[in-house]
């Protein structure tokens, strides 16, 4: 292992290389190294024509993270699991400046292990009957992207998808400590991320491994059980040159509750205000009570708050997980999403998706951006904005119950919940229920046909799938069915004969009962 500076590390990256970085949304990205590569490109025009390969989205929804690679000429091809955290990359895709692919995040995490083992790729049913399926878009995001990478296969009479592996020339990683031999520990990181499999993939491809760390420690001072990347895989180490390059998350310098160094206490939980997001979170929380100690996944954004709302109510008979690796505890909200306070365990990114893909999740709470008459959902692409699918496909195609969460309309909607009733103060200008979704992130009929229960929860209405059609099954107290719900749909949705009122406790600014029936 050689200790080098940011600038020296950036100079190692060559034109045309396939490069991958560690990180998950606002955590674990080697910010100093990415910034140095960006600076070198802006100063010299090198490196050029990189292929950027990554699993989880990494960034602050502005310029940081993989957004540092978002310059025309710096990258030629991007294969990513999620794009929304780095909008510069999405802008390049929309402008046809790069070849752009979006593959399921879990497949990407497992891909690094396939590259490490020199396997041909990943074979999985994940992605069937979505935009990733080659019978639809094959995961391609723009007209410039023409190469058909994803293939449809039949194995043992069952359909599956093949995602091809490729050599990895450079892995750019982040850890907490390095000893003089390059052994890397991650005691201040919120998860293990993909660091080991990425390092193995680059090393076994004949490439290089560069790791940004917070500090150097003495030889043999890291317990071998705490070494996440052995020094035999590490070529170069950079110690963070600026403290802000190595914050634990983009929102927090260091929170010991994320690493198990301290237990966050119940009295420290901040009570969320009773606004639109919390109304949706409260209704979604009722679904937890239908399971006996369920294993749960929470998506980013609005779904991430379900755990916090449950803690407000004193509910604890469930286990929250995040695809980044934490098991147990309470998932953090952006910009620290990916971390969990008080986790019971932390496994690797790929291991978590192994568990998810195999059906380990009982119930998942995920975002809802656009849905159609067949219950299909789009969370990945909207006109000139590329959000990417992340772990959404893995989770929705394998969990036993899926609860989608979002407002009924978007852009400007404002509501008031009080006295057990909901009032629409201002209507949103965008209707989320449409005839046909723009991008097929979730195939309702396909998923329900496998026996999955699906529910669509908004602040004023709840929908389910009946006979293959989206059906209105609940409305909020105080809401006018025609004006506030049916007139706000861009496509006609049938109303269930047994239409119910949402529980009025949801709309009172007071704790709901501890036991929800």
Secondary structure as the mmCIF struct_conf table of DSSP 4:
data_model
#
loop_
_struct_conf.conf_type_id
_struct_conf.id
_struct_conf.beg_label_comp_id
_struct_conf.beg_label_asym_id
_struct_conf.beg_label_seq_id
_struct_conf.end_label_comp_id
_struct_conf.end_label_asym_id
_struct_conf.end_label_seq_id
STRN STRN1 UNK A 2 UNK A 3
HELX_RH_AL_P HELX_RH_AL_P1 UNK A 6 UNK A 12
TURN_TY1_P TURN_TY1_P1 UNK A 15 UNK A 16
STRN STRN2 UNK A 18 UNK A 21
STRN STRN3 UNK A 24 UNK A 25
TURN_TY1_P TURN_TY1_P2 UNK A 26 UNK A 26
STRN STRN4 UNK A 27 UNK A 27
BEND BEND1 UNK A 28 UNK A 28
HELX_RH_AL_P HELX_RH_AL_P2 UNK A 31 UNK A 44
BEND BEND2 UNK A 47 UNK A 47
BEND BEND3 UNK A 49 UNK A 49
STRN STRN5 UNK A 50 UNK A 54
BEND BEND4 UNK A 55 UNK A 56
STRN STRN6 UNK A 58 UNK A 58
BEND BEND5 UNK A 59 UNK A 59
BEND BEND6 UNK A 61 UNK A 64
HELX_RH_3T_P HELX_RH_3T_P1 UNK A 65 UNK A 69
BEND BEND7 UNK A 71 UNK A 71
STRN STRN7 UNK A 72 UNK A 72
TURN_TY1_P TURN_TY1_P3 UNK A 73 UNK A 74
STRN STRN8 UNK A 75 UNK A 80
BEND BEND8 UNK A 81 UNK A 81
TURN_TY1_P TURN_TY1_P4 UNK A 84 UNK A 85
HELX_RH_AL_P HELX_RH_AL_P3 UNK A 87 UNK A 94
TURN_TY1_P TURN_TY1_P5 UNK A 95 UNK A 96
BEND BEND9 UNK A 98 UNK A 98
STRN STRN9 UNK A 99 UNK A 102
HELX_RH_AL_P HELX_RH_AL_P4 UNK A 105 UNK A 116
TURN_TY1_P TURN_TY1_P6 UNK A 117 UNK A 118
BEND BEND10 UNK A 120 UNK A 120
STRN STRN10 UNK A 121 UNK A 124
BEND BEND11 UNK A 125 UNK A 125
TURN_TY1_P TURN_TY1_P7 UNK A 126 UNK A 129
BEND BEND12 UNK A 130 UNK A 130
TURN_TY1_P TURN_TY1_P8 UNK A 131 UNK A 132
BEND BEND13 UNK A 133 UNK A 133
TURN_TY1_P TURN_TY1_P9 UNK A 134 UNK A 139
STRN STRN11 UNK A 140 UNK A 140
BEND BEND14 UNK A 142 UNK A 142
TURN_TY1_P TURN_TY1_P10 UNK A 143 UNK A 144
STRN STRN12 UNK A 151 UNK A 155
TURN_TY1_P TURN_TY1_P11 UNK A 156 UNK A 157
STRN STRN13 UNK A 158 UNK A 164
STRN STRN14 UNK A 170 UNK A 174
BEND BEND15 UNK A 176 UNK A 176
STRN STRN15 UNK A 177 UNK A 178
TURN_TY1_P TURN_TY1_P12 UNK A 180 UNK A 181
STRN STRN16 UNK A 184 UNK A 185
TURN_TY1_P TURN_TY1_P13 UNK A 187 UNK A 188
BEND BEND16 UNK A 189 UNK A 190
TURN_TY1_P TURN_TY1_P14 UNK A 193 UNK A 194
HELX_RH_AL_P HELX_RH_AL_P5 UNK A 195 UNK A 204
TURN_TY1_P TURN_TY1_P15 UNK A 205 UNK A 206
STRN STRN17 UNK A 208 UNK A 213
BEND BEND17 UNK A 214 UNK A 214
STRN STRN18 UNK A 215 UNK A 216
TURN_TY1_P TURN_TY1_P16 UNK A 219 UNK A 220
BEND BEND18 UNK A 222 UNK A 222
HELX_RH_3T_P HELX_RH_3T_P2 UNK A 224 UNK A 226
STRN STRN19 UNK A 227 UNK A 229
HELX_RH_3T_P HELX_RH_3T_P3 UNK A 231 UNK A 233
STRN STRN20 UNK A 236 UNK A 239
BEND BEND19 UNK A 241 UNK A 242
HELX_RH_3T_P HELX_RH_3T_P4 UNK A 243 UNK A 246
BEND BEND20 UNK A 248 UNK A 248
STRN STRN21 UNK A 249 UNK A 249
BEND BEND21 UNK A 250 UNK A 251
BEND BEND22 UNK A 253 UNK A 253
HELX_RH_3T_P HELX_RH_3T_P5 UNK A 256 UNK A 258
TURN_TY1_P TURN_TY1_P17 UNK A 259 UNK A 260
BEND BEND23 UNK A 261 UNK A 262
HELX_LH_PP_P HELX_LH_PP_P1 UNK A 263 UNK A 265
HELX_RH_3T_P HELX_RH_3T_P6 UNK A 266 UNK A 268
HELX_LH_PP_P HELX_LH_PP_P2 UNK A 269 UNK A 273
BEND BEND24 UNK A 274 UNK A 275
HELX_RH_AL_P HELX_RH_AL_P6 UNK A 276 UNK A 285
HELX_RH_3T_P HELX_RH_3T_P7 UNK A 286 UNK A 290
BEND BEND25 UNK A 291 UNK A 293
STRN STRN22 UNK A 294 UNK A 298
BEND BEND26 UNK A 300 UNK A 300
HELX_RH_3T_P HELX_RH_3T_P8 UNK A 301 UNK A 305
HELX_RH_AL_P HELX_RH_AL_P7 UNK A 306 UNK A 312
TURN_TY1_P TURN_TY1_P18 UNK A 313 UNK A 314
BEND BEND27 UNK A 317 UNK A 317
STRN STRN23 UNK A 318 UNK A 321
TURN_TY1_P TURN_TY1_P19 UNK A 323 UNK A 324
BEND BEND28 UNK A 325 UNK A 325
STRN STRN24 UNK A 326 UNK A 327
BEND BEND29 UNK A 328 UNK A 329
STRN STRN25 UNK A 330 UNK A 331
HELX_LH_PP_P HELX_LH_PP_P3 UNK A 332 UNK A 333
TURN_TY1_P TURN_TY1_P20 UNK A 334 UNK A 335
BEND BEND30 UNK A 336 UNK A 336
TURN_TY1_P TURN_TY1_P21 UNK A 337 UNK A 338
STRN STRN26 UNK A 340 UNK A 341
TURN_TY1_P TURN_TY1_P22 UNK A 342 UNK A 342
BEND BEND31 UNK A 344 UNK A 344
STRN STRN27 UNK A 345 UNK A 346
HELX_RH_AL_P HELX_RH_AL_P8 UNK A 349 UNK A 357
TURN_TY1_P TURN_TY1_P23 UNK A 358 UNK A 359
BEND BEND32 UNK A 362 UNK A 362
STRN STRN28 UNK A 363 UNK A 367
BEND BEND33 UNK A 369 UNK A 369
STRN STRN29 UNK A 370 UNK A 372
TURN_TY1_P TURN_TY1_P24 UNK A 373 UNK A 374
STRN STRN30 UNK A 377 UNK A 378
BEND BEND34 UNK A 380 UNK A 380
STRN STRN31 UNK A 381 UNK A 382
TURN_TY1_P TURN_TY1_P25 UNK A 383 UNK A 384
STRN STRN32 UNK A 385 UNK A 386
TURN_TY1_P TURN_TY1_P26 UNK A 390 UNK A 391
HELX_RH_AL_P HELX_RH_AL_P9 UNK A 392 UNK A 396
TURN_TY1_P TURN_TY1_P27 UNK A 397 UNK A 398
BEND BEND35 UNK A 400 UNK A 400
STRN STRN33 UNK A 401 UNK A 405
BEND BEND36 UNK A 408 UNK A 408
STRN STRN34 UNK A 409 UNK A 410
BEND BEND37 UNK A 411 UNK A 412
STRN STRN35 UNK A 414 UNK A 418
TURN_TY1_P TURN_TY1_P28 UNK A 419 UNK A 420
STRN STRN36 UNK A 421 UNK A 426
BEND BEND38 UNK A 429 UNK A 429
STRN STRN37 UNK A 430 UNK A 431
STRN STRN38 UNK A 433 UNK A 434
BEND BEND39 UNK A 435 UNK A 436
BEND BEND40 UNK A 438 UNK A 439
BEND BEND41 UNK A 441 UNK A 441
STRN STRN39 UNK A 442 UNK A 442
HELX_RH_AL_P HELX_RH_AL_P10 UNK A 444 UNK A 449
TURN_TY1_P TURN_TY1_P29 UNK A 450 UNK A 451
STRN STRN40 UNK A 453 UNK A 457
BEND BEND42 UNK A 459 UNK A 460
STRN STRN41 UNK A 461 UNK A 466
TURN_TY1_P TURN_TY1_P30 UNK A 467 UNK A 468
STRN STRN42 UNK A 469 UNK A 475
TURN_TY1_P TURN_TY1_P31 UNK A 477 UNK A 478
HELX_RH_PI_P HELX_RH_PI_P1 UNK A 481 UNK A 485
HELX_RH_3T_P HELX_RH_3T_P9 UNK A 486 UNK A 488
BEND BEND43 UNK A 490 UNK A 491
STRN STRN43 UNK A 494 UNK A 501
HELX_LH_PP_P HELX_LH_PP_P4 UNK A 502 UNK A 503
HELX_RH_3T_P HELX_RH_3T_P10 UNK A 504 UNK A 507
BEND BEND44 UNK A 508 UNK A 510
HELX_LH_PP_P HELX_LH_PP_P5 UNK A 511 UNK A 513
BEND BEND45 UNK A 514 UNK A 515
#
